[in-house]
Amino acid sequence: MRARYYNPDIKRFMNRDVLRGEVSLGLSMDRFAYVTGNPVTFVDPLGLDAIQAGKRKGGVILIEKRHLTMRRI
């Protein structure tokens, strides 16, 4: 797995995302962005997909997966 390094001083990743974006999801085309620019709603623990967390059902937190690429990994 390849790491992406974040510089908090300039508030940017220092290297591009290895995954290319999808044209239908315009914000995914920015390879320096994190979870299509919405880190409050989404997380990306493996660096592969934006995952929406925090929905509760019966005390269990559900996780939804939002694919950012059509390419199989």
C-alpha positions as CSV (number, residue, x, y, z in Angstrom):
1,M,0.0,0.0,0.0
2,R,1.3,3.4,-0.9
3,A,0.9,6.2,1.7
4,R,-0.2,9.8,0.9
5,Y,1.5,12.4,3.0
6,Y,-0.4,15.5,4.2
7,N,1.2,18.8,5.1
8,P,-0.9,20.6,7.7
9,D,1.0,23.8,7.2
10,I,-0.2,24.2,3.6
11,K,-3.3,22.1,4.1
12,R,-2.5,19.9,1.1
13,F,-1.4,16.3,0.3
14,M,2.1,16.3,-0.9
15,N,1.5,13.6,-3.6
16,R,-1.3,12.7,-5.9
17,D,-3.8,9.9,-5.3
18,V,-2.8,6.7,-7.2
19,L,-6.4,6.2,-8.3
20,R,-7.7,8.2,-11.2
21,G,-11.1,9.9,-10.8
22,E,-14.3,9.3,-12.6
23,V,-15.6,11.9,-15.1
24,S,-19.2,11.5,-13.9
25,L,-18.0,12.5,-10.3
26,G,-16.2,15.8,-11.2
27,L,-14.7,16.3,-7.7
28,S,-13.0,12.9,-7.9
29,M,-10.8,14.2,-10.8
30,D,-8.7,16.3,-8.3
31,R,-6.1,13.8,-7.4
32,F,-4.9,15.9,-4.5
33,A,-8.3,16.0,-2.9
34,Y,-9.4,13.7,0.0
35,V,-12.8,12.0,-0.3
36,T,-14.0,14.4,-3.0
37,G,-13.4,17.4,-0.7
38,N,-15.9,16.3,2.0
39,P,-13.9,14.9,5.0
40,V,-16.7,15.8,7.4
41,T,-19.0,13.2,5.9
42,F,-16.7,10.7,4.3
43,V,-13.5,8.8,5.3
44,D,-11.1,6.8,3.2
45,P,-9.2,4.4,5.5
46,L,-7.7,2.3,2.8
47,G,-7.2,5.0,0.2
48,L,-9.6,3.3,-2.3
49,D,-13.1,4.6,-1.7
50,A,-15.0,7.3,0.1
51,I,-17.0,5.7,2.9
52,Q,-19.9,7.4,4.6
53,A,-20.1,6.5,8.3
54,G,-22.3,7.4,11.2
55,K,-25.8,6.1,10.2
56,R,-27.3,4.3,13.1
57,K,-29.9,1.5,13.1
58,G,-30.6,-0.3,16.3
59,G,-27.5,0.9,18.0
60,V,-25.3,-0.4,15.1
61,I,-23.4,2.1,13.0
62,L,-23.9,1.4,9.3
63,I,-21.3,2.1,6.7
64,E,-22.1,3.0,3.2
65,K,-19.5,2.7,0.4
66,R,-19.4,5.2,-2.4
67,H,-17.3,4.1,-5.3
68,L,-15.1,6.8,-6.9
69,T,-13.8,4.7,-9.8
70,M,-15.2,2.2,-12.2
71,R,-11.9,0.4,-12.4
72,R,-11.6,-2.9,-10.4
73,I,-8.9,-2.8,-7.8
